[in-house]
Amino acid sequence: MASALLWWRGGMRWPFWASLLLFLGESGQYFAGVSGALDLHVPLGVVLATCAAITLAGIWRTAGSEPGEQR
């Protein structure tokens, strides 16, 4: 939700798409776990944790880099 507001207010667009991808991946991981497909559930969890960490690092690096923004 916060990334959609950021995009709507003229901010960066990539956090919205990254968070949407994470949401879809987490939904897939949930359903894989419920169905007992641990061969998909566990690796997907590792990939999601890695993607979340990369997204956090990317947002952290670009924070305050917008023109005219003070830090």
Predicted model as a PDB file, atoms N, CA, C, CB and O in Angstrom, pLDDT in the B-factor column:
MODEL        1                                                                  
ATOM      1  N   MET A   1       0.814  -1.180   0.000  1.00 64.00           N  
ATOM      2  CA  MET A   1       0.000   0.000   0.000  1.00 64.00           C  
ATOM      3  C   MET A   1       0.865   1.253   0.000  1.00 64.00           C  
ATOM      4  CB  MET A   1      -0.930  -0.008   1.189  1.00 64.00           C  
ATOM      5  O   MET A   1       0.583   2.204  -0.730  1.00 64.00           O  
ATOM      6  N   ALA A   2       1.915   1.260   0.813  1.00 66.00           N  
ATOM      7  CA  ALA A   2       2.776   2.441   0.882  1.00 66.00           C  
ATOM      8  C   ALA A   2       3.483   2.684  -0.442  1.00 66.00           C  
ATOM      9  CB  ALA A   2       3.803   2.288   2.002  1.00 66.00           C  
ATOM     10  O   ALA A   2       3.680   3.833  -0.838  1.00 66.00           O  
ATOM     11  N   SER A   3       3.864   1.621  -1.125  1.00 67.00           N  
ATOM     12  CA  SER A   3       4.550   1.794  -2.405  1.00 67.00           C  
ATOM     13  C   SER A   3       3.590   2.328  -3.472  1.00 67.00           C  
ATOM     14  CB  SER A   3       5.168   0.463  -2.867  1.00 67.00           C  
ATOM     15  O   SER A   3       4.011   3.061  -4.366  1.00 67.00           O  
ATOM     16  N   ALA A   4       2.314   1.971  -3.386  1.00 67.00           N  
ATOM     17  CA  ALA A   4       1.320   2.517  -4.325  1.00 67.00           C  
ATOM     18  C   ALA A   4       1.130   4.008  -4.074  1.00 67.00           C  
ATOM     19  CB  ALA A   4      -0.038   1.772  -4.193  1.00 67.00           C  
ATOM     20  O   ALA A   4       0.989   4.782  -5.020  1.00 67.00           O  
ATOM     21  N   LEU A   5       1.124   4.416  -2.808  1.00 66.00           N  
ATOM     22  CA  LEU A   5       1.014   5.838  -2.492  1.00 66.00           C  
ATOM     23  C   LEU A   5       2.237   6.606  -2.964  1.00 66.00           C  
ATOM     24  CB  LEU A   5       0.822   6.035  -0.994  1.00 66.00           C  
ATOM     25  O   LEU A   5       2.119   7.729  -3.455  1.00 66.00           O  
ATOM     26  N   LEU A   6       3.417   6.003  -2.815  1.00 66.00           N  
ATOM     27  CA  LEU A   6       4.639   6.635  -3.287  1.00 66.00           C  
ATOM     28  C   LEU A   6       4.581   6.846  -4.790  1.00 66.00           C  
ATOM     29  CB  LEU A   6       5.861   5.794  -2.914  1.00 66.00           C  
ATOM     30  O   LEU A   6       4.948   7.911  -5.287  1.00 66.00           O  
ATOM     31  N   TRP A   7       4.121   5.833  -5.514  1.00 65.00           N  
ATOM     32  CA  TRP A   7       4.018   5.932  -6.970  1.00 65.00           C  
ATOM     33  C   TRP A   7       2.988   6.986  -7.344  1.00 65.00           C  
ATOM     34  CB  TRP A   7       3.644   4.568  -7.590  1.00 65.00           C  
ATOM     35  O   TRP A   7       3.210   7.769  -8.267  1.00 65.00           O  
ATOM     36  N   TRP A   8       1.869   7.013  -6.641  1.00 67.00           N  
ATOM     37  CA  TRP A   8       0.795   7.955  -6.938  1.00 67.00           C  
ATOM     38  C   TRP A   8       1.248   9.403  -6.728  1.00 67.00           C  
ATOM     39  CB  TRP A   8      -0.426   7.655  -6.066  1.00 67.00           C  
ATOM     40  O   TRP A   8       0.822  10.302  -7.453  1.00 67.00           O  
ATOM     41  N   ARG A   9       2.099   9.618  -5.749  1.00 71.00           N  
ATOM     42  CA  ARG A   9       2.580  10.963  -5.458  1.00 71.00           C  
ATOM     43  C   ARG A   9       3.780  11.353  -6.318  1.00 71.00           C  
ATOM     44  CB  ARG A   9       2.946  11.073  -3.997  1.00 71.00           C  
ATOM     45  O   ARG A   9       4.418  12.373  -6.060  1.00 71.00           O  
ATOM     46  N   GLY A  10       4.092  10.555  -7.332  1.00 73.00           N  
ATOM     47  CA  GLY A  10       5.157  10.898  -8.266  1.00 73.00           C  
ATOM     48  C   GLY A  10       6.521  10.369  -7.881  1.00 73.00           C  
ATOM     49  O   GLY A  10       7.534  10.839  -8.398  1.00 73.00           O  
ATOM     50  N   GLY A  11       6.565   9.415  -6.993  1.00 71.00           N  
ATOM     51  CA  GLY A  11       7.836   8.843  -6.559  1.00 71.00           C  
ATOM     52  C   GLY A  11       8.285   7.704  -7.454  1.00 71.00           C  
ATOM     53  O   GLY A  11       7.851   7.566  -8.597  1.00 71.00           O  
ATOM     54  N   MET A  12       9.165   6.900  -6.898  1.00 76.00           N  
ATOM     55  CA  MET A  12       9.703   5.765  -7.643  1.00 76.00           C  
ATOM     56  C   MET A  12       8.614   4.734  -7.914  1.00 76.00           C  
ATOM     57  CB  MET A  12      10.866   5.119  -6.877  1.00 76.00           C  
ATOM     58  O   MET A  12       7.695   4.552  -7.116  1.00 76.00           O  
ATOM     59  N   ARG A  13       8.737   4.076  -9.040  1.00 80.00           N  
ATOM     60  CA  ARG A  13       7.733   3.064  -9.414  1.00 80.00           C  
ATOM     61  C   ARG A  13       8.170   1.652  -9.076  1.00 80.00           C  
ATOM     62  CB  ARG A  13       7.434   3.151 -10.892  1.00 80.00           C  
ATOM     63  O   ARG A  13       7.323   0.794  -8.829  1.00 80.00           O  
ATOM     64  N   TRP A  14       9.456   1.391  -9.060  1.00 83.00           N  
ATOM     65  CA  TRP A  14       9.911   0.016  -8.904  1.00 83.00           C  
ATOM     66  C   TRP A  14       9.540  -0.596  -7.553  1.00 83.00           C  
ATOM     67  CB  TRP A  14      11.397  -0.043  -9.087  1.00 83.00           C  
ATOM     68  O   TRP A  14       9.321  -1.806  -7.500  1.00 83.00           O  
ATOM     69  N   PRO A  15       9.456   0.174  -6.442  1.00 85.00           N  
ATOM     70  CA  PRO A  15       9.041  -0.488  -5.194  1.00 85.00           C  
ATOM     71  C   PRO A  15       7.632  -1.079  -5.261  1.00 85.00           C  
ATOM     72  CB  PRO A  15       9.110   0.496  -4.047  1.00 85.00           C  
ATOM     73  O   PRO A  15       7.356  -2.093  -4.620  1.00 85.00           O  
ATOM     74  N   PHE A  16       6.735  -0.449  -6.036  1.00 85.00           N  
ATOM     75  CA  PHE A  16       5.395  -1.006  -6.192  1.00 85.00           C  
ATOM     76  C   PHE A  16       5.456  -2.373  -6.856  1.00 85.00           C  
ATOM     77  CB  PHE A  16       4.508  -0.059  -7.010  1.00 85.00           C  
ATOM     78  O   PHE A  16       4.828  -3.324  -6.391  1.00 85.00           O  
ATOM     79  N   TRP A  17       6.210  -2.470  -7.938  1.00 88.00           N  
ATOM     80  CA  TRP A  17       6.287  -3.742  -8.655  1.00 88.00           C  
ATOM     81  C   TRP A  17       7.013  -4.795  -7.829  1.00 88.00           C  
ATOM     82  CB  TRP A  17       6.991  -3.555 -10.001  1.00 88.00           C  
ATOM     83  O   TRP A  17       6.652  -5.971  -7.868  1.00 88.00           O  
ATOM     84  N   ALA A  18       8.035  -4.383  -7.081  1.00 90.00           N  
ATOM     85  CA  ALA A  18       8.754  -5.330  -6.225  1.00 90.00           C  
ATOM     86  C   ALA A  18       7.848  -5.856  -5.118  1.00 90.00           C  
ATOM     87  CB  ALA A  18      10.000  -4.667  -5.616  1.00 90.00           C  
ATOM     88  O   ALA A  18       7.863  -7.050  -4.816  1.00 90.00           O  
ATOM     89  N   SER A  19       7.057  -4.969  -4.510  1.00 90.00           N  
ATOM     90  CA  SER A  19       6.168  -5.414  -3.440  1.00 90.00           C  
ATOM     91  C   SER A  19       5.034  -6.277  -3.984  1.00 90.00           C  
ATOM     92  CB  SER A  19       5.596  -4.211  -2.692  1.00 90.00           C  
ATOM     93  O   SER A  19       4.588  -7.207  -3.311  1.00 90.00           O  
ATOM     94  N   LEU A  20       4.568  -5.984  -5.179  1.00 91.00           N  
ATOM     95  CA  LEU A  20       3.549  -6.829  -5.795  1.00 91.00           C  
ATOM     96  C   LEU A  20       4.109  -8.219  -6.083  1.00 91.00           C  
ATOM     97  CB  LEU A  20       3.024  -6.186  -7.091  1.00 91.00           C  
ATOM     98  O   LEU A  20       3.434  -9.223  -5.860  1.00 91.00           O  
ATOM     99  N   LEU A  21       5.337  -8.273  -6.575  1.00 93.00           N  
ATOM    100  CA  LEU A  21       5.976  -9.562  -6.843  1.00 93.00           C  
ATOM    101  C   LEU A  21       6.181 -10.345  -5.546  1.00 93.00           C  
ATOM    102  CB  LEU A  21       7.323  -9.355  -7.558  1.00 93.00           C  
ATOM    103  O   LEU A  21       5.967 -11.556  -5.516  1.00 93.00           O  
ATOM    104  N   LEU A  22       6.594  -9.664  -4.477  1.00 94.00           N  
ATOM    105  CA  LEU A  22       6.753 -10.326  -3.186  1.00 94.00           C  
ATOM    106  C   LEU A  22       5.417 -10.840  -2.661  1.00 94.00           C  
ATOM    107  CB  LEU A  22       7.380  -9.371  -2.175  1.00 94.00           C  
ATOM    108  O   LEU A  22       5.346 -11.941  -2.114  1.00 94.00           O  
ATOM    109  N   PHE A  23       4.366 -10.054  -2.824  1.00 94.00           N  
ATOM    110  CA  PHE A  23       3.041 -10.485  -2.378  1.00 94.00           C  
ATOM    111  C   PHE A  23       2.595 -11.745  -3.120  1.00 94.00           C  
ATOM    112  CB  PHE A  23       2.015  -9.359  -2.585  1.00 94.00           C  
ATOM    113  O   PHE A  23       2.106 -12.691  -2.502  1.00 94.00           O  
ATOM    114  N   LEU A  24       2.761 -11.758  -4.419  1.00 95.00           N  
ATOM    115  CA  LEU A  24       2.377 -12.938  -5.196  1.00 95.00           C  
ATOM    116  C   LEU A  24       3.228 -14.149  -4.826  1.00 95.00           C  
ATOM    117  CB  LEU A  24       2.503 -12.650  -6.694  1.00 95.00           C  
ATOM    118  O   LEU A  24       2.717 -15.266  -4.739  1.00 95.00           O  
ATOM    119  N   GLY A  25       4.522 -13.931  -4.608  1.00 95.00           N  
ATOM    120  CA  GLY A  25       5.400 -15.026  -4.203  1.00 95.00           C  
ATOM    121  C   GLY A  25       5.034 -15.583  -2.838  1.00 95.00           C  
ATOM    122  O   GLY A  25       5.053 -16.795  -2.623  1.00 95.00           O  
ATOM    123  N   GLU A  26       4.695 -14.675  -1.909  1.00 95.00           N  
ATOM    124  CA  GLU A  26       4.297 -15.132  -0.578  1.00 95.00           C  
ATOM    125  C   GLU A  26       2.973 -15.898  -0.619  1.00 95.00           C  
ATOM    126  CB  GLU A  26       4.182 -13.942   0.374  1.00 95.00           C  
ATOM    127  O   GLU A  26       2.782 -16.856   0.130  1.00 95.00           O  
ATOM    128  N   SER A  27       2.077 -15.476  -1.483  1.00 96.00           N  
ATOM    129  CA  SER A  27       0.828 -16.226  -1.646  1.00 96.00           C  
ATOM    130  C   SER A  27       1.106 -17.624  -2.188  1.00 96.00           C  
ATOM    131  CB  SER A  27      -0.135 -15.474  -2.584  1.00 96.00           C  
ATOM    132  O   SER A  27       0.536 -18.610  -1.723  1.00 96.00           O  
ATOM    133  N   GLY A  28       1.985 -17.691  -3.170  1.00 95.00           N  
ATOM    134  CA  GLY A  28       2.368 -18.989  -3.723  1.00 95.00           C  
ATOM    135  C   GLY A  28       3.050 -19.866  -2.693  1.00 95.00           C  
ATOM    136  O   GLY A  28       2.821 -21.074  -2.646  1.00 95.00           O  
ATOM    137  N   GLN A  29       3.891 -19.255  -1.865  1.00 96.00           N  
ATOM    138  CA  GLN A  29       4.567 -20.022  -0.819  1.00 96.00           C  
ATOM    139  C   GLN A  29       3.564 -20.543   0.201  1.00 96.00           C  
ATOM    140  CB  GLN A  29       5.630 -19.163  -0.123  1.00 96.00           C  
ATOM    141  O   GLN A  29       3.678 -21.679   0.661  1.00 96.00           O  
ATOM    142  N   TYR A  30       2.600 -19.731   0.550  1.00 96.00           N  
ATOM    143  CA  TYR A  30       1.574 -20.164   1.502  1.00 96.00           C  
ATOM    144  C   TYR A  30       0.821 -21.375   0.970  1.00 96.00           C  
ATOM    145  CB  TYR A  30       0.592 -19.019   1.797  1.00 96.00           C  
ATOM    146  O   TYR A  30       0.670 -22.376   1.669  1.00 96.00           O  
ATOM    147  N   PHE A  31       0.352 -21.280  -0.264  1.00 96.00           N  
ATOM    148  CA  PHE A  31      -0.419 -22.384  -0.823  1.00 96.00           C  
ATOM    149  C   PHE A  31       0.432 -23.629  -1.049  1.00 96.00           C  
ATOM    150  CB  PHE A  31      -1.056 -21.958  -2.126  1.00 96.00           C  
ATOM    151  O   PHE A  31      -0.074 -24.748  -0.956  1.00 96.00           O  
ATOM    152  N   ALA A  32       1.723 -23.446  -1.345  1.00 95.00           N  
ATOM    153  CA  ALA A  32       2.610 -24.608  -1.465  1.00 95.00           C  
ATOM    154  C   ALA A  32       2.786 -25.274  -0.107  1.00 95.00           C  
ATOM    155  CB  ALA A  32       3.984 -24.193  -2.043  1.00 95.00           C  
ATOM    156  O   ALA A  32       2.843 -26.501  -0.020  1.00 95.00           O  
ATOM    157  N   GLY A  33       2.872 -24.474   0.953  1.00 95.00           N  
ATOM    158  CA  GLY A  33       3.004 -25.037   2.291  1.00 95.00           C  
ATOM    159  C   GLY A  33       1.751 -25.741   2.750  1.00 95.00           C  
ATOM    160  O   GLY A  33       1.822 -26.806   3.365  1.00 95.00           O  
ATOM    161  N   VAL A  34       0.590 -25.153   2.455  1.00 96.00           N  
ATOM    162  CA  VAL A  34      -0.681 -25.766   2.849  1.00 96.00           C  
ATOM    163  C   VAL A  34      -0.882 -27.095   2.140  1.00 96.00           C  
ATOM    164  CB  VAL A  34      -1.853 -24.825   2.544  1.00 96.00           C  
ATOM    165  O   VAL A  34      -1.408 -28.042   2.725  1.00 96.00           O  
ATOM    166  N   SER A  35      -0.465 -27.169   0.883  1.00 96.00           N  
ATOM    167  CA  SER A  35      -0.648 -28.410   0.135  1.00 96.00           C  
ATOM    168  C   SER A  35       0.428 -29.450   0.457  1.00 96.00           C  
ATOM    169  CB  SER A  35      -0.648 -28.117  -1.351  1.00 96.00           C  
ATOM    170  O   SER A  35       0.342 -30.591   0.002  1.00 96.00           O  
ATOM    171  N   GLY A  36       1.434 -29.063   1.234  1.00 94.00           N  
ATOM    172  CA  GLY A  36       2.461 -30.018   1.625  1.00 94.00           C  
ATOM    173  C   GLY A  36       3.604 -30.152   0.640  1.00 94.00           C  
ATOM    174  O   GLY A  36       4.398 -31.088   0.741  1.00 94.00           O  
ATOM    175  N   ALA A  37       3.703 -29.238  -0.307  1.00 94.00           N  
ATOM    176  CA  ALA A  37       4.768 -29.289  -1.306  1.00 94.00           C  
ATOM    177  C   ALA A  37       6.014 -28.588  -0.759  1.00 94.00           C  
ATOM    178  CB  ALA A  37       4.308 -28.631  -2.641  1.00 94.00           C  
ATOM    179  O   ALA A  37       6.345 -27.476  -1.170  1.00 94.00           O  
ATOM    180  N   LEU A  38       6.695 -29.256   0.172  1.00 93.00           N  
ATOM    181  CA  LEU A  38       7.864 -28.646   0.810  1.00 93.00           C  
ATOM    182  C   LEU A  38       9.023 -28.459  -0.156  1.00 93.00           C  
ATOM    183  CB  LEU A  38       8.313 -29.489   1.978  1.00 93.00           C  
ATOM    184  O   LEU A  38       9.882 -27.607   0.071  1.00 93.00           O  
ATOM    185  N   ASP A  39       9.060 -29.252  -1.243  1.00 95.00           N  
ATOM    186  CA  ASP A  39      10.116 -29.077  -2.235  1.00 95.00           C  
ATOM    187  C   ASP A  39       9.969 -27.755  -2.985  1.00 95.00           C  
ATOM    188  CB  ASP A  39      10.107 -30.240  -3.222  1.00 95.00           C  
ATOM    189  O   ASP A  39      10.927 -27.301  -3.612  1.00 95.00           O  
ATOM    190  N   LEU A  40       8.819 -27.141  -2.937  1.00 94.00           N  
ATOM    191  CA  LEU A  40       8.602 -25.815  -3.512  1.00 94.00           C  
ATOM    192  C   LEU A  40       8.552 -24.755  -2.411  1.00 94.00           C  
ATOM    193  CB  LEU A  40       7.302 -25.790  -4.338  1.00 94.00           C  
ATOM    194  O   LEU A  40       9.047 -23.644  -2.597  1.00 94.00           O  
ATOM    195  N   HIS A  41       7.963 -25.092  -1.279  1.00 95.00           N  
ATOM    196  CA  HIS A  41       7.746 -24.143  -0.193  1.00 95.00           C  
ATOM    197  C   HIS A  41       9.061 -23.604   0.383  1.00 95.00           C  
ATOM    198  CB  HIS A  41       6.933 -24.801   0.909  1.00 95.00           C  
ATOM    199  O   HIS A  41       9.203 -22.394   0.559  1.00 95.00           O  
ATOM    200  N   VAL A  42      10.005 -24.469   0.671  1.00 94.00           N  
ATOM    201  CA  VAL A  42      11.260 -24.055   1.312  1.00 94.00           C  
ATOM    202  C   VAL A  42      12.138 -23.224   0.370  1.00 94.00           C  
ATOM    203  CB  VAL A  42      12.036 -25.287   1.789  1.00 94.00           C  
ATOM    204  O   VAL A  42      12.574 -22.145   0.771  1.00 94.00           O  
ATOM    205  N   PRO A  43      12.420 -23.670  -0.862  1.00 95.00           N  
ATOM    206  CA  PRO A  43      13.235 -22.828  -1.749  1.00 95.00           C  
ATOM    207  C   PRO A  43      12.572 -21.486  -2.074  1.00 95.00           C  
ATOM    208  CB  PRO A  43      13.523 -23.573  -3.041  1.00 95.00           C  
ATOM    209  O   PRO A  43      13.254 -20.470  -2.208  1.00 95.00           O  
ATOM    210  N   LEU A  44      11.258 -21.487  -2.199  1.00 95.00           N  
ATOM    211  CA  LEU A  44      10.557 -20.231  -2.474  1.00 95.00           C  
ATOM    212  C   LEU A  44      10.695 -19.280  -1.294  1.00 95.00           C  
ATOM    213  CB  LEU A  44       9.069 -20.493  -2.778  1.00 95.00           C  
ATOM    214  O   LEU A  44      10.804 -18.069  -1.486  1.00 95.00           O  
ATOM    215  N   GLY A  45      10.691 -19.812  -0.084  1.00 95.00           N  
ATOM    216  CA  GLY A  45      10.900 -18.975   1.094  1.00 95.00           C  
ATOM    217  C   GLY A  45      12.284 -18.346   1.100  1.00 95.00           C  
ATOM    218  O   GLY A  45      12.434 -17.183   1.472  1.00 95.00           O  
ATOM    219  N   VAL A  46      13.288 -19.098   0.695  1.00 96.00           N  
ATOM    220  CA  VAL A  46      14.650 -18.565   0.614  1.00 96.00           C  
ATOM    221  C   VAL A  46      14.734 -17.474  -0.446  1.00 96.00           C  
ATOM    222  CB  VAL A  46      15.656 -19.689   0.302  1.00 96.00           C  
ATOM    223  O   VAL A  46      15.349 -16.433  -0.218  1.00 96.00           O  
ATOM    224  N   VAL A  47      14.124 -17.704  -1.592  1.00 96.00           N  
ATOM    225  CA  VAL A  47      14.124 -16.705  -2.660  1.00 96.00           C  
ATOM    226  C   VAL A  47      13.384 -15.448  -2.217  1.00 96.00           C  
ATOM    227  CB  VAL A  47      13.484 -17.279  -3.938  1.00 96.00           C  
ATOM    228  O   VAL A  47      13.832 -14.337  -2.501  1.00 96.00           O  
ATOM    229  N   LEU A  48      12.267 -15.605  -1.530  1.00 96.00           N  
ATOM    230  CA  LEU A  48      11.498 -14.449  -1.066  1.00 96.00           C  
ATOM    231  C   LEU A  48      12.273 -13.641  -0.033  1.00 96.00           C  
ATOM    232  CB  LEU A  48      10.166 -14.901  -0.477  1.00 96.00           C  
ATOM    233  O   LEU A  48      12.246 -12.411  -0.068  1.00 96.00           O  
ATOM    234  N   ALA A  49      12.960 -14.311   0.882  1.00 96.00           N  
ATOM    235  CA  ALA A  49      13.761 -13.604   1.877  1.00 96.00           C  
ATOM    236  C   ALA A  49      14.897 -12.829   1.212  1.00 96.00           C  
ATOM    237  CB  ALA A  49      14.327 -14.591   2.908  1.00 96.00           C  
ATOM    238  O   ALA A  49      15.202 -11.703   1.606  1.00 96.00           O  
ATOM    239  N   THR A  50      15.515 -13.432   0.207  1.00 96.00           N  
ATOM    240  CA  THR A  50      16.582 -12.756  -0.533  1.00 96.00           C  
ATOM    241  C   THR A  50      16.039 -11.556  -1.288  1.00 96.00           C  
ATOM    242  CB  THR A  50      17.260 -13.724  -1.504  1.00 96.00           C  
ATOM    243  O   THR A  50      16.645 -10.484  -1.266  1.00 96.00           O  
ATOM    244  N   CYS A  51      14.910 -11.721  -1.952  1.00 94.00           N  
ATOM    245  CA  CYS A  51      14.301 -10.610  -2.693  1.00 94.00           C  
ATOM    246  C   CYS A  51      13.868  -9.477  -1.761  1.00 94.00           C  
ATOM    247  CB  CYS A  51      13.096 -11.110  -3.495  1.00 94.00           C  
ATOM    248  O   CYS A  51      13.994  -8.303  -2.111  1.00 94.00           O  
ATOM    249  N   ALA A  52      13.363  -9.821  -0.587  1.00 94.00           N  
ATOM    250  CA  ALA A  52      12.975  -8.797   0.382  1.00 94.00           C  
ATOM    251  C   ALA A  52      14.199  -8.020   0.862  1.00 94.00           C  
ATOM    252  CB  ALA A  52      12.246  -9.435   1.578  1.00 94.00           C  
ATOM    253  O   ALA A  52      14.134  -6.802   1.026  1.00 94.00           O  
ATOM    254  N   ALA A  53      15.309  -8.716   1.087  1.00 95.00           N  
ATOM    255  CA  ALA A  53      16.536  -8.043   1.518  1.00 95.00           C  
ATOM    256  C   ALA A  53      17.089  -7.135   0.416  1.00 95.00           C  
ATOM    257  CB  ALA A  53      17.595  -9.079   1.927  1.00 95.00           C  
ATOM    258  O   ALA A  53      17.560  -6.034   0.700  1.00 95.00           O  
ATOM    259  N   ILE A  54      17.035  -7.586  -0.825  1.00 93.00           N  
ATOM    260  CA  ILE A  54      17.501  -6.768  -1.949  1.00 93.00           C  
ATOM    261  C   ILE A  54      16.605  -5.550  -2.126  1.00 93.00           C  
ATOM    262  CB  ILE A  54      17.538  -7.596  -3.251  1.00 93.00           C  
ATOM    263  O   ILE A  54      17.094  -4.454  -2.401  1.00 93.00           O  
ATOM    264  N   THR A  55      15.311  -5.732  -1.973  1.00 90.00           N  
ATOM    265  CA  THR A  55      14.375  -4.609  -2.071  1.00 90.00           C  
ATOM    266  C   THR A  55      14.644  -3.591  -0.964  1.00 90.00           C  
ATOM    267  CB  THR A  55      12.914  -5.110  -1.993  1.00 90.00           C  
ATOM    268  O   THR A  55      14.660  -2.387  -1.221  1.00 90.00           O  
ATOM    269  N   LEU A  56      14.854  -4.058   0.252  1.00 90.00           N  
ATOM    270  CA  LEU A  56      15.162  -3.163   1.358  1.00 90.00           C  
ATOM    271  C   LEU A  56      16.444  -2.384   1.089  1.00 90.00           C  
ATOM    272  CB  LEU A  56      15.288  -3.952   2.660  1.00 90.00           C  
ATOM    273  O   LEU A  56      16.495  -1.174   1.312  1.00 90.00           O  
ATOM    274  N   ALA A  57      17.471  -3.066   0.614  1.00 92.00           N  
ATOM    275  CA  ALA A  57      18.737  -2.388   0.310  1.00 92.00           C  
ATOM    276  C   ALA A  57      18.551  -1.355  -0.794  1.00 92.00           C  
ATOM    277  CB  ALA A  57      19.809  -3.410  -0.102  1.00 92.00           C  
ATOM    278  O   ALA A  57      19.124  -0.267  -0.725  1.00 92.00           O  
ATOM    279  N   GLY A  58      17.766  -1.677  -1.798  1.00 88.00           N  
ATOM    280  CA  GLY A  58      17.523  -0.733  -2.886  1.00 88.00           C  
ATOM    281  C   GLY A  58      16.761   0.495  -2.436  1.00 88.00           C  
ATOM    282  O   GLY A  58      17.066   1.611  -2.859  1.00 88.00           O  
ATOM    283  N   ILE A  59      15.772   0.296  -1.580  1.00 83.00           N  
ATOM    284  CA  ILE A  59      15.013   1.436  -1.062  1.00 83.00           C  
ATOM    285  C   ILE A  59      15.891   2.274  -0.144  1.00 83.00           C  
ATOM    286  CB  ILE A  59      13.751   0.959  -0.310  1.00 83.00           C  
ATOM    287  O   ILE A  59      15.827   3.503  -0.167  1.00 83.00           O  
ATOM    288  N   TRP A  60      16.703   1.614   0.658  1.00 87.00           N  
ATOM    289  CA  TRP A  60      17.578   2.315   1.579  1.00 87.00           C  
ATOM    290  C   TRP A  60      18.579   3.189   0.805  1.00 87.00           C  
ATOM    291  CB  TRP A  60      18.319   1.310   2.484  1.00 87.00           C  
ATOM    292  O   TRP A  60      18.847   4.327   1.191  1.00 87.00           O  
ATOM    293  N   ARG A  61      19.124   2.645  -0.287  1.00 86.00           N  
ATOM    294  CA  ARG A  61      20.116   3.387  -1.072  1.00 86.00           C  
ATOM    295  C   ARG A  61      19.516   4.576  -1.793  1.00 86.00           C  
ATOM    296  CB  ARG A  61      20.771   2.475  -2.075  1.00 86.00           C  
ATOM    297  O   ARG A  61      20.182   5.598  -1.958  1.00 86.00           O  
ATOM    298  N   THR A  62      18.262   4.461  -2.230  1.00 79.00           N  
ATOM    299  CA  THR A  62      17.651   5.551  -2.990  1.00 79.00           C  
ATOM    300  C   THR A  62      16.898   6.529  -2.115  1.00 79.00           C  
ATOM    301  CB  THR A  62      16.721   4.996  -4.025  1.00 79.00           C  
ATOM    302  O   THR A  62      16.367   7.514  -2.628  1.00 79.00           O  
ATOM    303  N   ALA A  63      16.830   6.299  -0.815  1.00 72.00           N  
ATOM    304  CA  ALA A  63      16.113   7.204   0.083  1.00 72.00           C  
ATOM    305  C   ALA A  63      16.839   8.549   0.124  1.00 72.00           C  
ATOM    306  CB  ALA A  63      15.996   6.594   1.516  1.00 72.00           C  
ATOM    307  O   ALA A  63      18.039   8.621   0.389  1.00 72.00           O  
ATOM    308  N   GLY A  64      16.089   9.597  -0.143  1.00 61.00           N  
ATOM    309  CA  GLY A  64      16.660  10.932  -0.100  1.00 61.00           C  
ATOM    310  C   GLY A  64      17.417  11.334  -1.338  1.00 61.00           C  
ATOM    311  O   GLY A  64      18.037  12.398  -1.354  1.00 61.00           O  
ATOM    312  N   SER A  65      17.390  10.519  -2.382  1.00 61.00           N  
ATOM    313  CA  SER A  65      18.137  10.848  -3.590  1.00 61.00           C  
ATOM    314  C   SER A  65      17.278  11.564  -4.626  1.00 61.00           C  
ATOM    315  CB  SER A  65      18.719   9.592  -4.192  1.00 61.00           C  
ATOM    316  O   SER A  65      17.749  11.862  -5.724  1.00 61.00           O  
ATOM    317  N   GLU A  66      16.032  11.838  -4.286  1.00 57.00           N  
ATOM    318  CA  GLU A  66      15.163  12.566  -5.201  1.00 57.00           C  
ATOM    319  C   GLU A  66      15.642  14.030  -5.283  1.00 57.00           C  
ATOM    320  CB  GLU A  66      13.663  12.486  -4.733  1.00 57.00           C  
ATOM    321  O   GLU A  66      16.055  14.595  -4.270  1.00 57.00           O  
ATOM    322  N   PRO A  67      15.591  14.638  -6.458  1.00 54.00           N  
ATOM    323  CA  PRO A  67      16.025  16.024  -6.593  1.00 54.00           C  
ATOM    324  C   PRO A  67      15.203  16.952  -5.707  1.00 54.00           C  
ATOM    325  CB  PRO A  67      15.927  16.468  -8.047  1.00 54.00           C  
ATOM    326  O   PRO A  67      13.980  16.830  -5.630  1.00 54.00           O  
ATOM    327  N   GLY A  68      15.870  17.860  -5.053  1.00 50.00           N  
ATOM    328  CA  GLY A  68      15.194  18.837  -4.211  1.00 50.00           C  
ATOM    329  C   GLY A  68      14.847  18.322  -2.834  1.00 50.00           C  
ATOM    330  O   GLY A  68      14.265  19.056  -2.035  1.00 50.00           O  
ATOM    331  N   GLU A  69      15.183  17.096  -2.533  1.00 55.00           N  
ATOM    332  CA  GLU A  69      14.856  16.514  -1.237  1.00 55.00           C  
ATOM    333  C   GLU A  69      16.029  16.713  -0.288  1.00 55.00           C  
ATOM    334  CB  GLU A  69      14.508  15.008  -1.373  1.00 55.00           C  
ATOM    335  O   GLU A  69      17.182  16.518  -0.671  1.00 55.00           O  
ATOM    336  N   GLN A  70      15.741  17.094   0.929  1.00 48.00           N  
ATOM    337  CA  GLN A  70      16.791  17.258   1.933  1.00 48.00           C  
ATOM    338  C   GLN A  70      16.853  16.030   2.798  1.00 48.00           C  
ATOM    339  CB  GLN A  70      16.553  18.508   2.794  1.00 48.00           C  
ATOM    340  O   GLN A  70      15.839  15.375   3.040  1.00 48.00           O  
ATOM    341  N   ARG A  71      18.018  15.723   3.254  1.00 45.00           N  
ATOM    342  CA  ARG A  71      18.216  14.543   4.071  1.00 45.00           C  
ATOM    343  C   ARG A  71      18.435  14.882   5.487  1.00 45.00           C  
ATOM    344  CB  ARG A  71      19.344  13.749   3.580  1.00 45.00           C  
ATOM    345  O   ARG A  71      18.620  13.989   6.314  1.00 45.00           O  
TER     346      ARG A  71                                                      
ENDMDL                                                                          
END                                                                             
